[in-house]
Amino acid sequence: MTDKESKHILVTGGAGFIGTNLCRRLLKQGHTVTCVDNFQTAQAPFRTAFRESARFRVVRHDVTMPLEATADEIYHLACPASPVHYQRDPLHTLKTCLHGSINMLELAGRANAKLFQASTSEIYGDPEVHPQPEHYRGSVNPIGLRACYDEGKRCAESLCFDYHRQQGVRIKIGRIFNTYGPYMQPDDGRVIPNLICQALRNRPLTIHGDGLQTRSFCYVDDLVEALLRLMETPDEFTGPVNLGNPSEVTMLELAEHIVELTGSQSKIVFRPLPSDDPRRRCPDIDLARSRLGWQPSVPLREGLQRTIEYFEDVLMLGEQTVSKTVPAF
Ligand SMILES: NC(=O)c1ccc[n+]([C@@H]2O[C@H](COP(=O)([O-])OP(=O)(O)OC[C@H]3O[C@@H](n4cnc5c(N)ncnc54)[C@H](O)[C@@H]3O)[C@@H](O)[C@H]2O)c1
């Protein structure tokens, strides 16, 4: 990559799960990357993912506060994504979604940078339409326990469009559906790390409800590819665009795959469903197919296998070994 092609890219939430995978990919492409994170949910996996590099900088900063920086592109990912994390301090989650987005959009305006906003399938709430196309407006409970995240992310989309229409900020909105893979945290409350870690520890696998609710899971390498392609689209393409894997799986089927792939002796146990938990979730990705030329390529079992290998290292061999098995920068 020539100096001209190399960009300075700012990744907020760059120490989290998707952010770590994205920063690694951008560094591999030869860009200079600044990771901005308050380390609210980022933990051990991040520390093992990067070697010292002159092209990589970490800035400890909470995006609810204004930031001065230069950048060609901003991937704005900062926000806790697991219900356990975002419900711990719902007011701060809302401030992260609202003030954080305002601050990053202001920065994008000043720096003349393109901004990618990490939106979410949660903006569809408990959907009445399957699969969910981008024009579906969703069914969200505005006063429930998940609202700090769901409504926060909906408002962040509104902010992006108003900054775009009123101030000409270049925006790209991706509605990310459930994504999984290496650099998730073992106990972050999301279903795939939960089930894999339970299986590897030979503990009961916890399924909420009857296990017949569905999700569609996208492997993180596929998702990162989609983010990069979205950023490269012409300025007039703003999204929102759904980014996820359209093949649905029930929670019970997911647990059975994990038990089989880990060779675990674990049994499956059922627990009550959390409030406002959607029954079905599946993206319509026609827009991503046509505008990004993108669709997921990693089948669920293959992605699970890679993720299980990652968690085996994390749980059994300890953090130091992870940096050996997953090449670091
Ligand atoms: N992983 C998914 O399945 C998924 C699905 C839909 C949307 N998303 C969105 O993608 C983004 C990244 O998700 P993830 O899975 O990597 O989450 P994550 O929780 O692993 O990472 C989020 C990162 O943001 C940081 N952060 C949180 N609040 C912050 C603040 N106020 N200031 C600075 N940093 C802050 C955390 O410390 C963490 O490093 C989030 O915006 C999330 O809403 C993720």
The ligand as an SDF file (V2000), in Angstrom:
LIG
                    3D

 44 48  0  0  0  0  0  0  0  0999 V2000
  -21.7010   -8.1580   18.1720 N   0  0  0  0  0  0  0  0  0  0  0  0
  -22.9190   -8.0930   17.6950 C   0  0  0  0  0  0  0  0  0  0  0  0
  -23.5460   -9.1350   17.4730 O   0  0  0  0  0  0  0  0  0  0  0  0
  -23.5640   -6.7700   17.3720 C   0  0  0  0  0  0  0  0  0  0  0  0
  -24.8630   -6.7850   16.8350 C   0  0  0  0  0  0  0  0  0  0  0  0
  -25.4610   -5.5590   16.5450 C   0  0  0  0  0  0  0  0  0  0  0  0
  -24.7750   -4.3660   16.7390 C   0  0  0  0  0  0  0  0  0  0  0  0
  -23.5290   -4.3980   17.2610 N   0  0  0  0  0  0  0  0  0  0  0  0
  -22.8730   -3.1020   17.4950 C   0  0  0  0  0  0  0  0  0  0  0  0
  -21.5150   -3.1530   17.1110 O   0  0  0  0  0  0  0  0  0  0  0  0
  -20.7180   -2.3970   18.0220 C   0  0  0  0  0  0  0  0  0  0  0  0
  -19.6020   -3.2620   18.5860 C   0  0  0  0  0  0  0  0  0  0  0  0
  -20.1820   -4.4050   19.2170 O   0  0  0  0  0  0  0  0  0  0  0  0
  -19.2700   -5.4610   19.9780 P   0  0  0  0  0  0  0  0  0  0  0  0
  -19.9640   -6.7500   19.8820 O   0  0  0  0  0  0  0  0  0  0  0  0
  -17.8660   -5.3530   19.5360 O   0  0  0  0  0  0  0  0  0  0  0  0
  -19.4280   -4.9160   21.4660 O   0  0  0  0  0  0  0  0  0  0  0  0
  -18.3890   -4.9410   22.6840 P   0  0  0  0  0  0  0  0  0  0  0  0
  -19.1720   -4.6750   23.9090 O   0  0  0  0  0  0  0  0  0  0  0  0
  -17.5330   -6.1540   22.6070 O   0  0  0  0  0  0  0  0  0  0  0  0
  -17.4690   -3.6920   22.3520 O   0  0  0  0  0  0  0  0  0  0  0  0
  -17.8960   -2.3850   22.5670 C   0  0  0  0  0  0  0  0  0  0  0  0
  -16.6720   -1.5490   22.9120 C   0  0  0  0  0  0  0  0  0  0  0  0
  -17.1020   -0.1990   23.1010 O   0  0  0  0  0  0  0  0  0  0  0  0
  -16.4880    0.3000   24.2730 C   0  0  0  0  0  0  0  0  0  0  0  0
  -17.3510    1.3550   24.8120 N   0  0  0  0  0  0  0  0  0  0  0  0
  -18.5970    1.2260   25.3500 C   0  0  0  0  0  0  0  0  0  0  0  0
  -19.0840    2.4200   25.7090 N   0  0  0  0  0  0  0  0  0  0  0  0
  -18.1260    3.3300   25.4070 C   0  0  0  0  0  0  0  0  0  0  0  0
  -18.0160    4.7330   25.5570 C   0  0  0  0  0  0  0  0  0  0  0  0
  -19.0040    5.4520   26.1250 N   0  0  0  0  0  0  0  0  0  0  0  0
  -16.8810    5.3490   25.1440 N   0  0  0  0  0  0  0  0  0  0  0  0
  -15.8630    4.6480   24.5870 C   0  0  0  0  0  0  0  0  0  0  0  0
  -15.9090    3.3050   24.4270 N   0  0  0  0  0  0  0  0  0  0  0  0
  -17.0270    2.6530   24.8290 C   0  0  0  0  0  0  0  0  0  0  0  0
  -16.3360   -0.8860   25.2000 C   0  0  0  0  0  0  0  0  0  0  0  0
  -15.3430   -0.7170   26.1890 O   0  0  0  0  0  0  0  0  0  0  0  0
  -15.9880   -1.9880   24.2040 C   0  0  0  0  0  0  0  0  0  0  0  0
  -14.5930   -2.0660   24.0000 O   0  0  0  0  0  0  0  0  0  0  0  0
  -21.6650   -1.8560   19.0960 C   0  0  0  0  0  0  0  0  0  0  0  0
  -22.0210   -0.5420   18.7580 O   0  0  0  0  0  0  0  0  0  0  0  0
  -22.8770   -2.7570   18.9870 C   0  0  0  0  0  0  0  0  0  0  0  0
  -24.0470   -2.0930   19.3540 O   0  0  0  0  0  0  0  0  0  0  0  0
  -22.9130   -5.5640   17.5920 C   0  0  0  0  0  0  0  0  0  0  0  0
  1  2  1  0
  2  3  2  0
  2  4  1  0
  4  5  1  0
  4 44  2  0
  5  6  2  0
  6  7  1  0
  7  8  2  0
  8  9  1  0
  8 44  1  0
  9 10  1  0
  9 42  1  0
 10 11  1  0
 11 12  1  0
 11 40  1  0
 12 13  1  0
 13 14  1  0
 14 15  2  0
 14 16  1  0
 14 17  1  0
 17 18  1  0
 18 19  2  0
 18 20  1  0
 18 21  1  0
 21 22  1  0
 22 23  1  0
 23 24  1  0
 23 38  1  0
 24 25  1  0
 25 26  1  0
 25 36  1  0
 26 27  1  0
 26 35  1  0
 27 28  2  0
 28 29  1  0
 29 30  1  0
 29 35  2  0
 30 31  1  0
 30 32  2  0
 32 33  1  0
 33 34  2  0
 34 35  1  0
 36 37  1  0
 36 38  1  0
 38 39  1  0
 40 41  1  0
 40 42  1  0
 42 43  1  0
M  CHG  2   8   1  16  -1
M  END
$$$$
